[in-house]
Amino acid sequence: MVVLTFYSTHLALYAEKLAKEAGLKGKLMPVPRQLSSSCGLCLRLPEIEVDRALYLLEHSGVEGDGVHPLPER
């Protein structure tokens, strides 16, 4: 799994909405402590969907903060 982080809660919520509308399996979750983010929410996705999600977000004007592997618990 991979997480996409965002600069604001608004962008994270919008990214989740876009992902769901596109049929992606994205789900919002709190940003893991090991990662830093100015927002607090991230979008968790299967690694296979990341490229499609990034394309979708870029073409929808959603700027992300980063792409990170989901840290082990």
C-alpha positions as CSV (number, residue, x, y, z in Angstrom):
1,M,0.0,0.0,0.0
2,V,1.0,3.6,-0.7
3,V,-0.2,6.9,0.8
4,L,-0.6,10.2,-0.9
5,T,-0.2,13.2,1.4
6,F,-1.7,16.7,0.8
7,Y,-1.1,20.3,1.9
8,S,-4.7,20.7,3.2
9,T,-7.6,18.7,4.4
10,H,-9.7,20.1,1.6
11,L,-7.3,18.7,-1.0
12,A,-7.3,15.3,0.7
13,L,-11.1,15.2,0.8
14,Y,-11.3,16.2,-2.9
15,A,-8.7,13.6,-3.8
16,E,-10.7,10.9,-2.1
17,K,-13.9,12.0,-4.0
18,L,-12.1,12.0,-7.3
19,A,-10.6,8.5,-6.6
20,K,-13.9,7.0,-5.7
21,E,-15.6,8.5,-8.8
22,A,-12.8,7.0,-10.9
23,G,-13.4,3.5,-9.4
24,L,-10.1,3.5,-7.4
25,K,-9.8,1.9,-4.0
26,G,-8.5,5.0,-2.3
27,K,-9.5,5.6,1.4
28,L,-8.7,8.5,3.7
29,M,-6.7,7.8,6.8
30,P,-4.7,9.7,9.4
31,V,-1.1,10.4,8.2
32,P,1.2,7.8,9.9
33,R,3.4,9.4,12.6
34,Q,6.5,8.4,10.6
35,L,5.5,10.7,7.8
36,S,5.1,14.5,8.1
37,S,2.3,16.4,6.5
38,S,0.8,19.8,7.0
39,C,-2.7,18.3,6.7
40,G,-3.1,15.2,8.9
41,L,-5.0,13.2,6.3
42,C,-3.7,11.0,3.5
43,L,-5.2,8.8,0.8
44,R,-4.2,5.1,1.0
45,L,-4.1,3.3,-2.3
46,P,-2.9,-0.1,-3.6
47,E,0.4,0.5,-5.2
48,I,-0.9,-0.6,-8.6
49,E,-3.3,2.3,-8.6
50,V,-0.8,5.1,-7.8
51,D,0.1,6.1,-11.4
52,R,-3.6,6.3,-12.3
53,A,-4.4,8.3,-9.2
54,L,-1.6,10.8,-9.8
55,Y,-2.6,11.3,-13.4
56,L,-6.2,11.9,-12.3
57,L,-5.2,14.3,-9.5
58,E,-2.8,16.3,-11.7
59,H,-5.4,16.7,-14.4
60,S,-7.9,17.8,-11.8
61,G,-5.7,20.5,-10.4
62,V,-5.0,18.7,-7.1
63,E,-1.5,19.3,-5.9
64,G,-0.1,16.6,-3.5
65,D,2.6,16.8,-0.9
66,G,4.1,13.4,-1.6
67,V,3.9,9.7,-2.3
68,H,5.1,7.4,0.4
69,P,5.1,3.6,1.0
70,L,2.8,2.8,3.9
71,P,5.0,2.3,7.0
72,E,4.9,-1.1,8.7
73,R,3.1,-1.1,12.0
